[in-house]
Amino acid sequence: MSRSSDLRTSGPRRSQHGAAGAHGVPGRLVALLAVASGMTVANLYYAQPLLSSLRDVFHITTATAGLLITLTQVGYVIGMLFLVPLGDRLEKRSLITALLTVTTVALVAAGLATGFPMLLVASLISGGTSVVAQILVPFAASLAPDHARGRIVGRVMSGLLTGILLSRTLSSLVSDVAGWRVVYLGSAVLMALLAVALRFALPKQAPTTTVPYHQVLRSTVTLVRTHPALLRRGLYQAAMFGAFSAFWTTVSYVLTGPSFHYSPVGVGLFALVGAAGAGIAPLAGHWADRKLTRPMTGLAFAVAAAAFAVAGFAQHSIVALTLAAILIDTAVQTTLILGQHTIYQLDAGARARLNSAFIATFFLGGALGSQFGSIAYRAGGWTAVSFLGAALPLLSLLYWLTERGADPHKAIPVSN
C-alpha cells in the first residue's frame, strides 16, 4: 500500500499554470476542475425528471423506470471500485481522457436506444465512466496546501453539486423542446469537448504508487480496514445519499400528479430550488478547516430528518415541498464535504483509493435509495417515501452518537 512518502510534490506543477491563487492553487484551474466535475457527474441525473415520460414511451412500470437511475448509480459504484483507484496508479490526465471517450460513446448509444434494455446498458456504462468527477476532486486536494484543502475541495465540490442539481433542469428543458434522446446526444457532445479541454489544460500528475493494479485494488480494501473513519463516513453518506436519491427519484411523480399537474419543464424548474443548497459547499469546507466536522455532521442529520417530515406534509403545498428540497440538498452536501475533508487527511499518498472506497460506499446507498424510493412510492405513495427518507438520517444520527471519544484519524494496524 502506498504511503504519504510516495506522493510526488505538486509545487513544480503549480508553477506551470501561472500565478497561484490565494490558497496556493491557480483560480482558473480550480474553476476548470469545478466545471468539469459538474458536467461529468450530471450524466447520472439527466434521467430523473424523464422517468414519467420514459415510463410511457417504453410502456414500463414506475418501479421498472426507477431501475434506470439505480443501474446508472450501480455503474458509478463499479467505476469507483475498479477505475478510480487507477488515479493513484496511472498518469491522471491520460486516464481522464480515456474515460471521457468511453462516456461519449455510451451516451451516443443511450440517445439512439431502440428499447429500454439498451438504454439500461448504455446508462450502466456511462455511469461507470463518469467517475472522472471523482478523479478530479482528489486531484484538487493534492494540489491544495493543508491549511486550505477544505476550502479548495469545497469549491470544486460546489461545481460538482451544482452539476447534479442543474442536470435535472437542463434535462427537462431540452427534452421538452427536442425530445429525451437529445438529452443524451447533447451530453455526448459536451463530454467530447470536455475531453479535449482537459487534455490541453490539466497538468500532468505523476502516479503516487507503482504497485501492480491488483495490489492497488487490494490496498483499497486494506484502507477500509485500517481507517475506521473511512468506513464511518462512507456509511454516514450512504444513508444521506440514499435519502437524497429516494426524494429526487420520486418527487417527479408527485409534481406531475393530480396535486400539481406539472409538465416536464415544471419538474425541471422545481429542481432548480435544490441548486440553492450547492452554496453550502464552500462554507462546509470552512467548517472542516476550523475542525467543526463532528458537530456540523450531527446537525446535518437532524436537518435532513426534519426536512423529510416537512416533505411528508407537503403533498399539496409547493412552498413546503420547495423548503424540504432545499434543506435535504443542503444537509447532504454538508456531510459530503465534511466526509471528504476527513478522509483526505488519512493518507496523502492514497487519496484516489480513499475517495474510491468512500464514494462507492455512499453511491451504493444512493442506488438502493432510488430503488427503495420507487418501491415505497408504488406501495404507499409520497407518505411512504417521506418515512423512508426520514429514517435514514435518523439512523445515521444514532450511529453518530457512538463517535464521541473516538479519534477520527487514528488508524488500526493491520498485518500485510
C-alpha positions in Angstrom: 0.0 0.0 0.0 1.3 3.4 -0.9 2.3 5.8 1.9 2.4 9.5 2.1 6.1 9.5 1.2 5.2 8.1 -2.2 3.3 11.3 -3.1 5.1 13.4 -5.6 5.3 17.1 -4.7 3.0 19.3 -6.6 4.9 22.6 -6.2 6.6 22.4 -9.6 3.4 21.5 -11.3 1.7 24.6 -9.9 4.3 26.9 -11.4 3.4 25.6 -14.9 -0.1 27.1 -14.6 0.6 30.7 -13.8 0.3 32.5 -10.5 -1.3 30.6 -7.7 -4.4 31.8 -6.1 -4.8 32.9 -2.6 -4.6 29.4 -1.3 -1.8 28.2 -3.5 -3.8 26.9 -6.4 -4.5 28.9 -9.6 -8.1 30.2 -9.6 -8.7 29.2 -13.2 -7.6 25.7 -12.5 -10.0 25.4 -9.6 -12.8 26.8 -11.8 -12.0 24.3 -14.6 -12.0 21.4 -12.1 -15.3 22.5 -10.7 -17.0 22.9 -14.1 -15.6 19.5 -15.3 -16.8 17.7 -12.2 -20.3 19.2 -12.5 -20.5 18.3 -16.2 -19.5 14.7 -15.8 -21.5 13.8 -12.7 -24.6 15.4 -14.3 -24.7 12.3 -16.5 -26.1 10.3 -13.6 -29.1 12.5 -13.1 -30.4 13.5 -16.5 -32.9 10.7 -16.4 -34.6 11.6 -13.1 -37.1 14.1 -14.4 -37.7 12.0 -17.5 -38.9 8.9 -15.7 -42.6 9.7 -16.2 -42.0 10.2 -20.0 -39.8 7.2 -20.3 -42.3 5.0 -18.5 -44.9 6.0 -21.1 -42.6 5.7 -24.1 -41.3 2.2 -23.3 -44.6 1.1 -21.6 -43.0 0.1 -18.3 -44.0 0.3 -14.7 -42.9 3.0 -12.2 -40.6 0.6 -10.4 -39.0 -0.5 -13.7 -38.4 3.1 -14.8 -36.7 3.7 -11.4 -34.3 0.9 -12.3 -32.7 3.3 -14.9 -31.5 5.5 -12.0 -30.4 2.5 -9.9 -28.3 0.9 -12.7 -26.7 4.2 -13.6 -25.6 4.6 -9.9 -24.5 1.0 -9.8 -22.3 1.7 -12.8 -20.9 4.6 -10.9 -20.1 2.3 -7.9 -18.4 -0.2 -10.2 -16.3 2.6 -11.7 -15.4 3.9 -8.2 -14.2 0.5 -7.2 -12.3 -0.5 -10.3 -11.4 2.7 -12.2 -10.9 5.5 -9.6 -8.1 3.6 -7.8 -6.2 3.9 -11.1 -5.9 7.6 -10.3 -3.1 6.6 -7.9 -1.5 4.1 -10.3 -1.6 6.0 -13.7 -1.0 9.4 -15.0 -4.3 11.2 -14.3 -4.6 13.3 -17.4 -4.4 10.3 -19.8 -6.8 8.3 -17.6 -9.4 11.1 -17.6 -9.2 11.4 -21.4 -9.7 7.7 -21.9 -12.7 7.6 -19.6 -14.4 10.6 -21.2 -14.0 8.9 -24.6 -15.9 5.8 -23.4 -18.5 8.0 -21.7 -19.1 9.8 -25.0 -19.7 6.6 -26.9 -22.0 5.2 -24.2 -24.1 8.4 -24.2 -24.5 8.2 -28.0 -25.7 4.6 -27.6 -28.2 5.8 -25.0 -29.5 8.5 -27.3 -30.0 6.0 -30.1 -31.5 3.3 -27.8 -34.3 1.3 -29.6 -35.5 -0.3 -26.4 -35.4 0.1 -22.6 -32.8 -2.7 -22.1 -30.4 -0.9 -24.5 -30.9 2.3 -22.5 -30.2 0.5 -19.3 -26.9 -1.0 -20.6 -25.7 2.3 -22.0 -26.6 4.1 -18.8 -24.7 1.5 -16.8 -21.6 2.1 -18.9 -21.8 5.9 -18.9 -22.4 5.8 -15.1 -19.3 3.7 -14.7 -17.0 6.1 -16.7 -18.5 9.3 -15.3 -16.3 8.7 -12.2 -14.0 11.2 -13.9 -15.5 13.7 -11.4 -14.1 11.6 -8.5 -10.6 11.6 -10.0 -10.7 15.4 -10.4 -11.6 16.0 -6.7 -8.6 14.2 -5.3 -6.6 15.9 -8.0 -7.6 19.3 -6.5 -6.9 18.0 -2.9 -3.4 17.0 -3.8 -2.6 20.5 -5.2 -4.0 22.4 -2.2 -1.9 23.2 0.9 -3.0 21.6 4.1 -4.4 24.7 5.7 -6.8 25.4 2.7 -7.6 21.9 1.5 -11.2 22.1 2.8 -11.9 25.3 1.0 -10.4 24.2 -2.3 -12.2 20.9 -2.2 -15.4 22.7 -1.2 -15.1 25.0 -4.3 -14.6 22.1 -6.6 -17.4 20.1 -5.0 -19.7 23.1 -5.3 -19.3 22.8 -9.1 -19.9 19.0 -8.8 -23.0 19.5 -6.7 -24.3 22.3 -8.9 -24.0 19.9 -11.9 -26.1 17.3 -10.0 -28.8 19.9 -9.3 -28.9 21.7 -12.6 -28.8 18.5 -14.6 -32.4 17.9 -13.9 -33.5 21.3 -15.1 -31.4 21.1 -18.2 -32.7 17.6 -19.0 -36.3 18.8 -18.6 -35.9 21.8 -20.8 -34.1 20.0 -23.5 -36.4 17.1 -23.6 -39.5 19.3 -23.7 -38.1 21.2 -26.7 -36.3 18.4 -28.6 -37.1 15.1 -27.0 -35.4 12.9 -24.5 -32.9 11.4 -27.0 -31.3 14.9 -27.5 -30.6 15.0 -23.7 -28.2 12.0 -24.1 -26.8 13.0 -27.5 -26.2 16.6 -26.3 -24.3 15.3 -23.3 -22.2 13.1 -25.6 -21.1 16.3 -27.4 -20.3 18.0 -24.1 -18.2 15.1 -23.0 -16.2 15.0 -26.2 -15.5 18.8 -25.9 -14.6 18.3 -22.2 -12.1 15.5 -23.0 -10.3 17.9 -25.4 -10.3 20.8 -23.0 -9.0 18.8 -20.1 -6.3 17.1 -22.2 -4.8 20.5 -23.0 -5.5 22.4 -19.7 -4.6 19.9 -17.0 -1.1 19.5 -15.7 0.5 16.1 -15.7 0.4 14.5 -12.3 2.7 11.6 -11.6 1.3 8.4 -10.1 1.6 8.1 -6.3 2.3 4.4 -6.4 3.9 1.8 -8.7 2.4 -1.4 -7.3 0.5 -3.6 -9.8 -3.2 -3.0 -10.4 -4.4 -6.0 -8.4 -2.4 -4.8 -5.4 -3.9 -1.3 -5.8 -7.4 -2.9 -5.6 -6.3 -5.0 -2.6 -4.9 -1.9 -0.9 -8.2 -0.1 -1.2 -9.8 -2.8 0.9 -6.9 -2.6 3.3 -7.6 1.1 3.7 -11.1 0.5 4.8 -9.9 -2.0 7.4 -7.1 0.4 8.5 -9.0 3.6 8.8 -12.3 3.4 10.8 -13.1 6.9 9.8 -13.3 5.9 6.2 -16.0 3.3 6.8 -17.9 5.5 9.2 -18.0 8.5 6.9 -18.9 6.2 4.0 -21.9 4.8 5.9 -23.0 8.2 7.0 -23.1 9.4 3.4 -24.7 6.2 2.1 -27.7 6.8 4.4 -27.8 10.5 3.4 -27.4 9.9 -0.3 -30.0 7.1 -0.1 -32.5 9.6 1.3 -31.5 12.2 -1.3 -32.0 9.7 -4.1 -35.3 8.5 -2.8 -36.6 12.1 -2.8 -35.4 13.1 -6.2 -36.3 9.8 -7.9 -39.9 10.0 -6.8 -40.7 13.7 -6.5 -41.3 14.0 -10.3 -44.3 11.6 -9.8 -45.8 14.0 -7.2 -45.2 17.1 -9.3 -46.8 15.6 -12.4 -49.6 14.0 -10.4 -53.1 15.4 -9.6 -52.0 17.8 -6.9 -49.7 19.9 -9.2 -50.1 18.8 -12.8 -46.5 20.0 -13.6 -45.1 19.5 -17.1 -41.6 18.1 -17.5 -40.4 21.6 -17.8 -42.1 22.4 -14.5 -40.3 19.5 -12.8 -37.0 20.7 -14.1 -37.7 24.2 -12.9 -38.5 22.8 -9.4 -35.1 21.1 -9.4 -33.5 24.5 -9.6 -34.5 25.1 -6.0 -32.1 22.4 -4.9 -29.3 24.4 -6.5 -29.6 26.8 -3.6 -28.1 24.1 -1.4 -24.9 24.0 -3.5 -23.8 27.3 -1.9 -23.2 25.4 1.4 -20.2 23.5 -0.1 -17.5 26.3 0.5 -19.0 27.0 3.9 -18.8 23.3 4.8 -15.2 23.3 3.7 -14.6 26.3 6.0 -16.2 24.4 8.9 -14.0 21.4 8.2 -10.8 23.6 8.2 -12.0 25.0 11.6 -12.3 21.5 13.0 -16.1 21.6 13.3 -16.7 18.4 11.4 -18.4 16.4 14.1 -20.9 18.9 15.4 -21.9 20.0 11.9 -22.3 16.4 10.8 -24.8 15.8 13.6 -26.7 19.0 12.8 -26.9 18.0 9.2 -28.5 14.6 10.1 -31.1 16.4 12.2 -31.9 18.9 9.4 -32.3 16.1 6.9 -34.7 14.2 9.1 -36.7 17.4 9.8 -36.8 18.2 6.1 -38.5 14.8 5.3 -41.0 15.5 8.0 -41.9 18.7 6.2 -42.0 16.9 2.9 -44.4 14.4 4.3 -47.0 17.1 4.8 -46.2 18.9 1.5 -48.1 16.8 -0.9 -50.4 19.8 -1.7 -48.0 22.7 -0.9 -45.3 23.6 -3.4 -43.8 26.1 -0.9 -43.3 23.4 1.8 -42.0 20.9 -0.8 -39.6 23.5 -2.0 -38.3 24.2 1.5 -37.9 20.4 2.1 -35.9 20.1 -1.1 -33.5 22.9 -0.2 -32.9 21.5 3.3 -32.3 18.0 2.1 -29.8 19.1 -0.5 -28.0 21.4 1.9 -27.7 18.7 4.6 -26.5 16.0 2.1 -23.9 18.3 0.7 -22.7 19.4 4.1 -22.0 15.8 5.2 -20.3 15.1 1.8 -17.8 17.9 2.1 -17.1 17.2 5.8 -16.6 13.5 4.9 -14.2 14.1 2.1 -12.2 16.5 4.1 -11.9 13.8 6.8 -10.8 11.0 4.5 -8.3 13.1 2.6 -6.3 13.5 5.8 -5.9 9.8 6.4 -3.2 9.0 3.8 -1.9 11.7 1.4 -0.5 9.0 -1.0 -3.7 7.1 -1.4 -6.3 9.9 -1.9 -7.7 8.3 -5.1 -8.2 5.0 -3.4 -9.7 6.6 -0.2 -12.1 8.5 -2.4 -12.9 5.4 -4.4 -14.0 3.5 -1.2 -15.8 6.4 0.2 -17.8 7.3 -3.0 -18.5 3.7 -3.9 -20.0 3.1 -0.4 -22.3 6.0 -0.5 -23.3 5.7 -4.1 -24.4 2.1 -3.4 -26.6 3.7 -0.7 -27.9 6.1 -3.4 -28.7 3.3 -5.8 -30.6 1.4 -3.1 -32.3 4.6 -2.1 -33.5 5.2 -5.7 -34.9 1.7 -6.0 -36.5 1.5 -2.5 -37.9 5.0 -3.0 -39.6 3.8 -6.2 -40.9 0.7 -4.4 -42.1 2.8 -1.4 -43.9 5.2 -3.7 -45.7 2.4 -5.5 -46.6 0.8 -2.2 -47.6 3.8 -0.1 -47.3 6.9 -2.1 -45.4 10.1 -1.1 -46.0 9.4 2.6 -44.1 6.1 2.5 -41.2 7.9 0.7 -41.1 10.6 3.4 -40.9 7.9 6.2 -38.1 6.2 4.3 -36.2 9.4 3.8 -36.5 10.5 7.5 -35.5 7.1 8.8 -32.1 7.1 7.1 -30.7 10.3 8.6 -32.1 9.3 12.0 -30.3 6.0 11.9 -27.1 8.0 11.0 -27.7 10.3 13.9 -27.9 7.3 16.2 -24.6 6.0 14.8 -23.1 9.4 15.1 -23.7 9.3 18.9 -21.3 6.4 19.1 -18.5 8.5 17.6 -17.8 10.6 20.8 -14.4 10.0 22.2 -13.0 8.2 19.1 -10.1 9.7 17.3 -11.4 10.0 13.7 -7.9 9.9 12.2 -6.4 7.0 14.2 -5.5 4.1 12.0 -5.8 0.4 13.1 -2.6 -1.5 12.4 -3.1 -4.5 10.1 -0.7 -7.2 9.1 0.2 -7.4 5.4 
